[in-house]
Amino acid sequence: MFRELFLGFIRVHILYHASLGPVYGLDLIKELGGHGYHVSPGTMYPMLAKLEEGGLLVSEKINVEGKIRKYYKITDYGGSVLEEARARVRELAGEILEEG
């Protein structure tokens, strides 16, 4: 249950990083690991594909030191979804974290 609960937060986190600049799967896995989230490639890559299928991200294959790496950028629609998610997370987090 814990995993399912946090997958939504991870998707929003991916959109946030993609809004800062192009991202790729392994880098996101490492970045999330820095926050204490263990996300396997078997979870990350389907999640990125689903976000792309939904029109939130767009990918581009780039040759990096002889390897083809798929970079993802946020779309205008993805940016709108991120802004809506920020507002909703802010509202819910405010309530959840309220003391007393």
C-alpha positions as CSV (number, residue, x, y, z in Angstrom):
1,M,0.0,0.0,0.0
2,F,2.9,2.4,0.8
3,R,4.3,2.0,-2.7
4,E,1.0,2.8,-4.3
5,L,0.5,5.9,-2.1
6,F,3.8,7.4,-3.1
7,L,3.8,6.6,-6.8
8,G,1.6,9.7,-7.4
9,F,4.1,11.9,-5.5
10,I,6.9,10.4,-7.6
11,R,5.1,11.3,-10.8
12,V,4.7,14.9,-9.7
13,H,8.4,14.9,-8.7
14,I,9.4,13.7,-12.2
15,L,7.3,16.5,-13.7
16,Y,9.0,19.0,-11.4
17,H,12.5,17.9,-12.5
18,A,11.5,17.8,-16.2
19,S,10.3,21.4,-15.8
20,L,13.8,22.4,-14.8
21,G,15.4,20.8,-17.8
22,P,15.7,17.5,-19.7
23,V,15.8,14.4,-17.5
24,Y,16.5,10.7,-18.1
25,G,15.5,7.6,-16.2
26,L,18.7,6.6,-14.4
27,D,19.3,10.1,-13.3
28,L,15.8,10.3,-11.9
29,I,16.3,6.9,-10.1
30,K,19.4,8.3,-8.4
31,E,17.8,11.6,-7.6
32,L,14.8,9.9,-5.9
33,G,17.2,7.6,-4.1
34,G,18.7,10.7,-2.5
35,H,15.3,11.3,-1.0
36,G,15.0,7.7,0.3
37,Y,12.9,6.3,-2.5
38,H,14.0,3.1,-4.1
39,V,12.6,3.1,-7.6
40,S,13.6,0.3,-9.9
41,P,14.1,0.7,-13.7
42,G,11.1,-1.6,-14.0
43,T,9.0,1.0,-12.3
44,M,10.7,4.2,-13.6
45,Y,10.7,3.5,-17.4
46,P,7.1,2.4,-17.7
47,M,6.2,5.5,-15.6
48,L,8.1,7.8,-17.9
49,A,6.4,6.1,-20.9
50,K,3.0,6.6,-19.4
51,L,3.7,10.3,-18.7
52,E,4.7,10.6,-22.3
53,E,1.7,8.8,-23.6
54,G,-0.5,11.1,-21.5
55,G,1.1,14.1,-23.2
56,L,2.9,15.4,-20.1
57,L,6.4,14.6,-21.3
58,V,8.1,14.4,-24.7
59,S,11.2,12.4,-25.3
60,E,14.3,12.8,-27.5
61,K,17.0,10.2,-28.1
62,I,20.5,11.6,-27.8
63,N,23.8,9.9,-28.3
64,V,25.9,10.3,-25.1
65,E,29.4,8.9,-25.3
66,G,28.3,6.2,-27.8
67,K,25.1,5.3,-25.9
68,I,21.6,6.3,-26.9
69,R,19.9,8.0,-23.9
70,K,16.3,9.0,-23.9
71,Y,15.8,12.5,-22.5
72,Y,12.4,13.7,-21.4
73,K,11.2,17.3,-21.4
74,I,7.9,18.6,-19.9
75,T,5.3,19.7,-22.4
76,D,3.1,22.8,-22.0
77,Y,0.3,20.5,-20.9
78,G,2.6,18.8,-18.4
79,G,3.5,22.2,-17.1
80,S,-0.2,23.0,-16.5
81,V,-0.7,19.7,-14.8
82,L,2.4,20.4,-12.6
83,E,1.0,23.8,-11.6
84,E,-2.4,22.2,-10.7
85,A,-0.6,19.4,-8.8
86,R,1.5,22.0,-6.8
87,A,-1.7,23.8,-5.7
88,R,-3.4,20.6,-4.7
89,V,-0.3,19.2,-2.9
90,R,0.1,22.6,-1.1
91,E,-3.5,22.5,0.1
92,L,-3.5,18.9,1.2
93,A,0.0,19.1,2.8
94,G,-1.1,22.2,4.7
95,E,-4.0,20.2,6.2
96,I,-2.0,17.0,6.9
97,L,0.9,18.8,8.5
98,E,-1.2,21.2,10.5
99,E,-0.4,20.9,14.2
100,G,-3.2,20.8,16.8
